[in-house]
Amino acid sequence: MGIQGLWSLLEGNSQIYQDIHFRDSKLVVDGSNLAYHLYFKFFLDLSHGGEYLAFRALVQDFFTNLHNCGIKPYVVMDGGSSKSDNKLNNILKRNREFLLRAHDIALKGRREDLLPPFTLSVFEQTLSDMKVPLVRCFGEADGQLAALAREWCCPVLSIDTDFYIYNLPEGVLPLKLFHWDGVETDLGGCFIPCKRYTTFSFCTFFNIDPQLLPVFASLAENDDVNLREINWDQFLPADRPGQSTKADRLEGLLSWLGARTDQTTEDILTAAMALMPDMSQQARTEVWTMVRTAMLEHVLPSSSLRGFFSEGTVPPLPAGMLSCENKRERRWRGHEYCTKVSRRGGSVWKYMSVPSGLRK
């Protein structure tokens, strides 16, 4: 879902990005993100069921330009929701907003940030026709995307600011700054002009320890009412008056973290709790637990996708799904995933094949 306000903060500090000529490289692509970006960037129709032929042509042009620049994409799609409920409130809130947006599209003809129903199916089928390697994860794809990019030492292509927290050797190429439709040529051949984000550049600019990025993300993302009441703006530099925007809150939080001399994460979290003196001990314990749980989500797992893309080895079910003792609960946990990946019939993994000629 991303860290709200982080994109605006980076827009105001664009020197954090590095200009590069991208070519002759592997690229791990956030497929769900890319589908949304292409559909809305080119203002395709929303009110009449979907402008799928034009969308298919855009997808074809995108991956053709990557091929012409020697870029080998590996596309990863989100699956079902996590078995944990730590993002349940945000998911329910987002789904309620989707219903209201769909109503406005249907009855008022407004442009809303909501994909027509078969967009992702068209996206996946187009990639299959073009023999672009594609996989859908069991759950959210962020961790597996980042883990694969780390193992392959290649960048991630996405606009999701969650990736800005992972320490990736080749960083992140923000989709909005990835000019795939403006391919250029120099003595080295074709390339795509774009910008690259790295945690090193970010942490250097804001003068914080890279080890604190999960703490930053957890405090910034958490929707607990007590954390929302912390006035992070008060920690902005004296020569930087805030306007109480989300970007200002994030910069204030970063300034506070940069000024800390605490030795451990626990010390920093304790200091953050101290900024909420009127909170009960029970509420303090609940917030502490939520923040610690959120931090774990920014710890990179080992990639289960490298073997799939290289040898076609199907990743095992996540441990959480296997540990569900109640069979009905297990079916419910996997329901969203299974309905998505088996819509063509047959095996769940039937359409997730990688052509042998593309395995590396």
N, C-alpha and C positions, 0 to 999 in steps of 0.2 A: 504493500500500500504506500510505502515511502514515508519520508519524514517531512511533514508539512512545514513549508517555509524554507527548506534547505535549497530548493532550486532558485528561489528569489534571492536568497543570501549569496549564492554563487554568481548569479547574474550581476549583482552589485560588486562582485570582487572577481571579475573575469580573468585577472592575471593568474589565478590559481590553475587555469587550464593551460595546456601546452598545444600549440599548433603542430599537427603532423600530416604527412602524406602517407596515407594508409594503403598498403598493397602487399602482395606475396606473403600472406599470413593466414593462420587459422583464425576463426572468429566464432565465439560462442554467442548465439543470438537468443535474446529473450523473445520467444515467438509470440506469446500472447501480447506483449507490449508492442511489438512491431506491427501486428495486425491492427491494433487500435490506432497506432500512429499513422499508418498509411491511409486508413479509411478516413480519418478526420482531417489530416493535413490537406487532402485534396478535395475536401468538401463534397464528398459523395452523398447521394440522396439517402435520407433517413425516413421519409414520410410514406413511401410506397413499397415497403417490404425489403428494400435493399438494392443497391446498384452493383450487383455481383460481377457482371462482365467487365465493367471498368475496374473494379477492385482486383479481379484476377489479372488484368493487364498490368496494373501497378506492381503486383507481387512479382510477375514475370520480369518486368523491367528492373526491379530492385535486384533480384538474384542474378540476372544476366550481367548487370554492371559489376557486381561483386566478382563474378567469374572472369570478366574481362580484365580486372585488376589483379588477378591471381589470388583472390581471397577465397578461402575454403570455409563456408559457413556450416555450423552445426547448430540446429535449431532445437530448443528445449521449451516445451509448453507446460503450463500449470495443469495439475490434475485436480483431485478433490481437496477439500479443506483439511487442515490438520486435525488429528484426533483430540488435541487439547482444545480447551474452550477459551484460551487467553485472548483470542481475537474475535470471540463470538459477538460481543456487543458492536464492534466496528463493522462486522460482516452484516449483521441484522440492520444496522443503520444504513449501510450502503445499499442493501437490497430494497429498503423502504424508499430511499431516494430514487432508485432505478424505476420503481413503479410510478412515482410521480412524474419522472421524466418521460416515461413511455406514454403516459396520459397526455402530457403536453405535446409530444410529437404527433400522436394520433389525432387529437382534437383541435390543436391550435397551430400545427405546422411549425413549431419551434425547432431550432437546431439544439439538440441536447447531446451530452457526452454519453451516448448509449448505442452500442452496436446493433444493427439488424440481426435477426436470430441465426442466420446461416453463415455469417461472416467467417467465423473460425473454421467451419467445415470447408468452405471454399478455399481458405488459406491453406489448410492441411492437404486438400486434394491437389491444389496447384503445386505445392512442394513435392508431393508424391509423383506427380506427372513429370516434374523437372529433375527427379532423382536427387533432391536435396536431403541430406540426412536429417531426420526428425524423430523426436521421442517426446512422449507425454509422461511426466513424472506421476508417481502415486499421489503426491500431495503438492504443496507449494514448491515451485521450482527454484526459488532464489538460492538456497544453500547448495543444491546440486550444480546449478549454473556456475556459481562462484568457485566451487571446488574443482570443477572441470577446467575452468579458465586458469586456475592456479597450477594445476598439474601440467597443463599444456603450455603454460607461460604465454598465453595469448589474452587479448582483451575481451571484455563483455560488452555487447551492444545492447543498451537499454536506456530508458528514461527514468527507471525506478531508482529513487535515491537510496533505497536500502542497500544497493550495491556499493554506495560510496563509503560504507563503513568497513567493508571487507578489505583486508590488505592483499591486493592482487598485484602480482609483479608487473603486469602490463596495463593495469588500471581499467577504467571504464570509458567507453566512447559514447557520450550522450547522443541519443537519437536526434534530438532537435539540432544538434551541431554536427551531424554526420551528413555531408552533402553528397549523397549517393547519386543524385540526379544532376550533379555538376562535375562529372569525371573530367580530370585534366591529364595532360601528358607532359613529361619532361624526358631527359635523356635516359632515365631508368624505366620508362614506359608509362602505362596508365596508372593513376592513383586517385583515391577519393580524399579530397581535402576535409579535414575534420579536427576536432579538439579532443584531447585526452585528459581525463581526471585521474589523479593518483592520491592515495591517502598521505603519501610523503609530502606532496605539495600543499595539501590542505592543512596538515598538522604543522608544517613549517610556517605557513602564513598566519595561522591563529595561535602559534606557539603553545601547542599542547602535546603531551606524550601520546604517541599512536596507540598505546595500550589503553588509553582512556576513551577511545572511540565507541566501544560498546556501552560504556557508562553514559556517554553523551547521547547516543541513540536511544537508550532505554529511558532516560529522563525526558528526552524531547518527545518521544512517541507516546509515552504513557498518558492515558486519558483520565487518570484518577483525578477527582475534583480537588484533592489536597495539593497535588503537584501543579495543577493548573493555576492555583492561587499564588504560587511563588512568583514574585516580581523579578524575573531575571533581567529586565531592562535596567535595574539599578546597578548592575555590574558592567554596563557598557563603559568604554573609555570616556574620560571626562570631555574630550574634544569630539565626541560622537553622540550627540543628543538623539534619543530614541523617539519613535512615533508609535510605540506599542504595536507594531506589526509582528507577525509570526517570525519574520526574518530577524527583527530586532531581539526578540526573545531568545532565538537560537544564538545570536552573536553574544548576548549577555551571558548565556549559559557557557559558551566557549570561553569567554573572558574569565568567568568564575573558575572554570576548570583549569585554565592556564595559570591562574594565580595560586592554585593549591600547592602545598608542599607535602601533602599526605603521602605516606609510603605505600598504602594498600587501598584496594578498591573498597573494602569495608569502611575504612576511615573516611573516604570521600562520600560514600552513601550516608554514613552517620552525620557528616557535616550537612548534607542535603536535607536530611530529616530535621536537623536543628533549625532549618529555615521555616519550619512549620510547627512552632512551639505549642499551639493550641490543640494539636492533634492528640487523640487518646492513644494509649499504648496498643490497644487492639488494632486501631486504624493504622498506626505506625508499622506494626508487624505485617499487616496485609499489604501495605504499599511496598515495604521492603521485599516481601516475597514476589510481588508482581514485577518489580524492577529487576530482581535477580533472575527471574524466569525469562524476562525479555532479553537480558544480556546473553543468556545461553543460546538464543536464536541467532546471535551474531558470531557464534563459534563455528567455523567451517567444518563440515563433516568430511570424511573421505569420499571421493567421488565414486558412485556406483555406475556412472554413465560411460566412463572411459572404455571399459570392457565391452559395453554394448555397441558403441560406435566403432571400436576397433575389430572385435571378433563376433559381434552379434550376440553376446552373452546377455541373457535377460536378467536384470537386477532382481534380487530377492525382495519379498514383501518387507516393508519396514517392521522393525521389532514391535512397535506399538500396535500394529495391525495384527500381528501374530499372537500377541499376548492377550488379546480380548478373549476372555473366557466364555462369554456368552455369545453363541453363534449368531443370534439375532443382532446383537450389538456389532459384531464383526461385519455382518452384511450391511448394516446401516453406515458404519464408518467408511466402507468402500463403495457405497452406492453411487455417489456423485462421480467418482473416478470410473467405475465400471460402465456406467451409462454413457460416459463420454467416449471411452476408448473402444467400446464394442458395438458402436452404432452401425458399423458396416457388417456386423455378423461375424461368426467364427471366433477364433481365439482372441483374447484380449490384446495380445501382442502382434496380431496378424499384420496390421498395416504399419507397424513400427519397425520396418526392416531397413537396413542400410545396404545399398547396392555394393556388391563385393569390390567393384572397381574404385569405390570411394573410401574403403576402409584403410586407415593408416595406423 
